[in-house]
């Protein structure tokens, strides 16, 4: 019974820790509320004020995807994205205080209303000569064009879970992706002044935990709980549009299209901060794969080792050691290196022996620009006995070896990375453990954990 309770508690804790929305499940109708903001809204509202707001017109910022909602069975005529993107863009322009948006989406309604005003005045006064004229409409110096140009469904799906003796939990996720383009066009000559491009992922998650257990004869306990959470498409589009307006403002400052009221110093500070973030985002691929900004020519590594000698002793144990490695990168993926290691082998009841190993290696980095990358290597060298050899052995304890291995590297930055891996070493001697037996030469496995420092010329 204690096991059942523990399993149930563990499943529920895993579920709750993975989703904060679980604590706020709706149990009653809620009143209308002011709309939610996004992570970019506060920045737009607090950006330094412009020297003079720019009058802009937005005729139609529309859905150009032609995409309909995905359903498991049948078809639907509901669009995948909201059709009010023009309104969202105008709200973002207002929040920024950098633009004065004017009504152009429903211009015909505005003109009809002005005509009604004129005709009403003439009908009830009979003479318009004494009436003030309607003020002229503002005209835009810049038109904002573009739209939502892509909605990609299920760009990545996955999940994980575990179940043991009827108790367990699981989670599943799915990501969609929207892409928008926004451009500023001069109304005086039709020149496109600036184009910006922003993408945003939309996350959907499902989590569940359950327990299915016979607590005793003819007594079955069954418990289930779960939650599904979908990021609202409207908020995702709002976030992308606000991000596009932010980019348009700052890149316009950089190109001297407009300026802050505070002057050049503030302009340079905003542009520098934005370019730093832009460089980082441009070095991030789809699926949030971070890309290195540089790949350096040389590397020097320090490792801690755990060798396991596979010789004639039936009992094998993990030894200890360490090593140094220098690598010269011929290209971002291919390197040639020289490695030296101290290896202290143990085995049997009391066997212990120290060796020195040196190897010339050829390595290949599968994903050189990613933060996390597999690394494979192979090479040749020798193992040298550091202890006094046994004079009764008929075979030399020092010999030639062939080494090959696989490692996983995590790059903290272009200069420093962490490496963990395993390798196999085949030797040309059967005397490493001071025993000559059989026809197979001794070999050993080696596990390592270390740090690698890179320096020199940039190869990217």
N, C-alpha and C positions, 0 to 999 in steps of 0.2 A: 504493500500500500504506500509506503514511503517513496518507493521508486516511481510509482504512478504520479504521485503529487509533485515530485521533483521534476519529472518529465513535463508535466502540464505547466508548471510554473516557468520552466525554461522556455518552452515554446511560446508562451504568452509574452515573456520578457523580450524575446527576440523580435516578436511581431511589433510590440509597442515601441521599442527602441528604434525601429526602422521607419516609423511613420508618425510624426507629430499630429497629423490630422485625426488619428485614432481617438485622441482625447477630446476632439471637438465635433463629434458626430451629431448631426441635426436630429432633434427629437420633436421639434415643433416648428411651425411656420415662423419666418423671420420678417421683420419690416424692411421696407426699402431703405437703402443706405447710399451715401455718397460713394462714388466709384473708387475702386482701389487704385493706388499709384504703383509704379514700377521702380526698379532700382535707378533708372535714369531720370525720373521725374524731378527729384530733388535737385539734381545737378542742373537741369534746365532752368529751374526756378531761381537758383543761386549763382548762375554764371554772371560774371561782371557785365554791367550794363553797356549797351552800344553807344557810340558817339551820336548816332541818329538811327532810329528804327527804319527798316527797309519796307516799303509797301510792296506786297507780293500778292499775286492772284493764283488761286488753285481752281482750275476748271474741273478736273476729274482725276483723282488718284485712285485708280480702280483695280479690281481683281482681274489680272490678265492670265491667270492659270488655267481657267476652264475646268478646274478640278471639282469633283463632287465627293461627298463623304463616302468613305469605305464602309461597307456593311458586309457581314459574314454571309448573309443569304439575301437574294433578290437584288433590287436596285433602289436608288434613292435620287430625288431631284434636289436635295439640299446641298448647297455649295459647301466646300471644305473650309472656306474662310469667310468671315463677315464681309458684307458689301458696303460697310460704312467707313472705309479707310480714309476717304476725303475728310470726313468730320474729325477723325482721330488726328490727322495731319494738322488741320487748322487749330485744334486744341493744343497740340505740341508747339505750334508757332506762337500762339498766345502766351503759353507758359514761359517761353524763353524770353519774352520782351524784346527780342531782336527784330521781330517782324511785325508789320501791321497787315494782317490778312484782310482782304476785301472779298465780298460775296461775288463769286463767279459760277459756282456750281449750278445755282438756280437763278441765273441772271434774268431770264425771261419773267419770272415772278416779280423780281424787283422793278423791272421796267414797267410791267403792267400796273403795279401799285402806284408808281409815280404818275402814270397816265390817268389813273383813277383820281388821284389828288387834283391834277390839273382840270379834268373834266368836271369834277364836283365844284371846284371853285368857280368855274365859268358858269355852271348851271345855276348856282345860288346867288352869285353876285352879278352876273350878266356882263361884267366888265372886269377884265384881268389887269387893266392898266394900273390900278391901285394896289394890287396884291404883290407881295414879294415873290421873286422867282425862287423855285426850288434850288437849293445849293447843288453845284455840279458833283457828279460822281467822282470818286477818287479813281485814278488809273494806276496800273501797276507798272513799276519799273522792271520787275522781275516776275516771270512766270515759273511756278514749280510744277514739274511734270514727272512722270514715272508711274510706278504702281507695284503691286505684288506680282512678281513674275514667276514664282515657283512655289509649289507646295509638294514636298516629297514625303510620301508615307512610308513608315517602317524602314527607315534608313538603317536602323539597328534594333534587334530584339534579342532578348535573352532572359536569364534568371538563374536561380540556384535554390537548393532546398536539401533537407535531410529528414530522414524518418527512422526511428528506432523503436521496435516493439510497440508499434501503433501510435507513437507520439512523434510529432514533427511539425515542421513549418516550411514554407517556400515563398519565394518572391519572383515576380516576373516584371519585366519592363519593356517599354517600346518608345522609340524616339521618332518623331516626325520633324520636318524642317521647312521653314518658310524663308523666302528670300525676297527682298525689296530693293528697288533702285529709285533714287531721287536725284533729279537734276534741276539746276537753276539756269533759266534762259533769259537773256537780255531782250526786252521788248523793243529797244531802239534799233538793234541790228540783227536780232535773231541768234546771236552767238551763244553757244552753250558755255556758261561760265564755270560750272563745276558739276561733276557727277559723283555720287557716293553710293556705296553698295553695302548692305547689311544683311546678315543671316541670323536666324534664331531657331534653336531647337525647341520642340514641344515634347514634354515628358509625360508618359502615362505609366503608372505603377499599380501592381496588384500584390498584396501580401495576405497570407493566410497561415493559421496555425490550427492544428487539430489533435485530438486524442481519441483513440479507439482501442478500448481495453476491457477484457473480462476481469472484473475485480474479484469475483468468486463465481461459483457454479450458478449459471442462469442469471447472472447479474452483469450486464454490459454497460459500461460507461462510455459515452460518446460526447465529445465537446468540440465545437468548431467556432472559430472567429476569424474575421478577415476584413479587409478594406481595399477599395480600389480608388485611386486618385488620378485625375486627369488635369493637366495644366490647361487653363482656359485659353482657347485660340485667340480670343479678343485681347487678353492681356499680353500674349506673346507678340501679336501684331503691334499693339500699342508700344511695347518696349522696343521693338525693332524700328518703328517710325521715330520715336523719341531719340533713339541712338543715331538715326540718320540725320535728324535735324541738328543734333549736337555736332556730328562730323561736318555737316555743311557749314555751320557757323565757324568752327575752328579752322577748317581748311580754307574757308573764305578769308579769315584773318591772315593766314599764312600767305595767301596769294594777293594780299592787299586789296581785296574787294570791299572790305569794310574794316572797322576798327572798334576796339573798346573805348569807352569814354576816359579811361585811366591812362591811355597812351601806350607807347612802344614797349615799356618794361613789362606791363601786364600782358600785352600781346605775346611777347616772347616766352613768358612763363607758361601761359596756357598752351601755346603751340608745342613747347618742349615736353610738357606733361602728356599731351595728346599723342605726340609722335612716339614717345616711349611705350605707351600702351598699344599704339597701332603696330609698332614693330613686333611686340610680343604676340599680338593676335595674328599678324600675318605669318608668323613662324609656328602657328598652331594649325594643323591640318584637320580635316574632317575626323570625327570620333574623338576630338580633343587630344590629338596626338601632338605633343609639344616638339618643336623642331629646334635644334641647336643653331645659334647664330654664327658659330665658327667651329671649325675642326682643325686642331693643331697638329703639327708635323711630328713631334716627339712625345714620348710618354715614359714615365718612370713609375714602377709599381712596387709596393711592399706587401707581402702576403704572409698569412699564418696558415700552416698546412696540417693536415691529418692523414698521414699515409697508412695504408693497410697492406702488409706484405702477404702475398699469396704464394707461399712456398710449400715446404714439406710438413709444416706443423699443422695439425688438424685444428688447433685453437688459434684463431686469428683475432687480433685486437688493434684498436686505433692508436697509432703512435702520435708523435708531435714533430713540429719543425717549422721552418720559415723559409722565405725566399725573396729574391729581388729580380726584377725584370725590366729591361730597357727595350722599347719598341720604336722603330722608325716606320712611319706611315708613307707608303708609296702612293696611296690614293686614299680618299675618305673611307674606303672599305677594306683595303688590303694593306697589311703591315708585315714587316719582318722583325723578329725580336731575338734577344739573347737572354736566357734565364738561368739563374743559379739558385740551388735550393739545398738546405740542410734538412736531412731526413733521419729521424730516430725511430727505427722499426722495433716493434715488440711483438711477441707471439709465444705460443706454448705456455709452459709454466713459468719460465724465467728468462726467456731469450730477449735480448736487447742489443741493438747494434746501430751505429751511426754511419750514414753515408752522405756524400756530397754528389749532387747531380747537376750537370750543365747540359743545356739543350739549345740548339738553334731552331727557331720556330717560324712558321708562316701562319699568319692569322687572318681571319675574314670576319668583318663586322657586318651583320645582315642589315641593320637599320641604323646607319651611322648618325643620322640627324635626330633620331628619337631619343627621348629620355631613358627609355627602357629598351634594351636591344640584346638579342642572342649574339654570342661570339664563339666561333669554332676555330680550332688551331691544331696543328700537327707539326712534328719535327723530329730531329734525330740528335743524339748526344751520347753521354756516357754516365755511368754511376761508379763512384770511387769510394772504396772502403776506407773509412777514417780510423778504424780500430786495427789492432795487430792481427793479421790474417792467421788462420790456423795452419801450421806447417804440414799437418797430416792430410789436408784437403787435396784431392787430385785435380781440382779445378779452381781457376782464379776467381776471387770474389768480386773483382772489378770487371766491368764489361760494358759493351755497347748497348744502348737502349733506343727504342722507338716510342715516341709519346704522341698521344692525340687526346683531345678533350673538348668539352663544351662548357661555356660559362654564360652567366647572365649579368649584364652590366647595367647599373643605374647611374646616369649622369646627373649629378647635382647641378653642375654648370659646365661650360666648355673646358674648364681646367681640372675638375675633380670628379671622380667617379668611384663607385663601389662595385666590387666584382665578387661573385660567388660561383663556384664551379666544381667540376669533377673531371678527372682524367684517368687514362689507362696507360701504363708504362710496361712495355715488353722488353726484357733484357736478354742478353746473349750468354748468360751464365746461370748455372743451377746451384751456385754456392753462396748466394746472398745470405741464407739462413744457416750457413756452416754445415749443411747437410746435402750430400749428393745422393739423389734417389730418383729413379725413373728416368724417362727420356724428355720430360718437359722442363724447359728453363723456368726459373722464377720470374714472376712479374708482380707488379704492385699497383694498387689504386691510390689516388691522391686527391683529397678534397681540400679546397682552399677558400679563404675569405681574405680580401685585401682591399687596399686603396690604390688608385692610380692617379698620378698627377701628370697633366699634359701641358706642353709649352712649345714655343717656336712659331713658325710661319702658319698662317691660316690657309687651309686647303679647300675651303668651301667655295 
